[in-house]
Amino acid sequence: MMDIQEVREYLPHRYPFLLVDRVLDVQAGESIEAIKNVTINEPFFNGHFPHDPIMPGVLIVEAMAQAAGILGFVTENKKPGDGYMYLLVGTDRARFKRQVVPGDQLHLHARFLTVKRNILKFSCEAKVDGKLVASAEMLVAEQRV
């Protein structure tokens, strides 16, 4: 389990773009389960949409990618502080099933699939109340900074 302080050690993102609040479980080379608490205070709700707030799908994808990035760092035993970063370089089979609204708790799941030449592949899902809201395969590339 990782609290927000530990999450910040594994992700270079900061407000308003840090989309992982806590890691519930992570198994190097296998899987991760993390959460994002969605509140009305999110800056994107001001414009998406003021009278009917819905979390943008692209941010759900980004939240899944951030969870996958943490799994990548843990799997490779590296951190951004060591001079590494993982960049999202591909998304395949993205599907959106339900809307995410303020008050939802987004459960982020990523499963490690493969690694080739510093490009890691993950299968990702986002759920609310146990119901699938989005899924995708993600490719992230390790970059030395």
Secondary structure, DSSP 8 states (H G I E B T S, - for coil): -B-HHHHHHH----TTS----EEEEEETTTEEEEEEE--TT-GGGGTS-TTS----HHHHHHHHHHHHHHHHHHHHT--GGGTEEEEEEEEEEEEE-S---TT-EEEEEEEEEEEETTEEEEEEEEEETTEEEEEEEEEEEEEE-
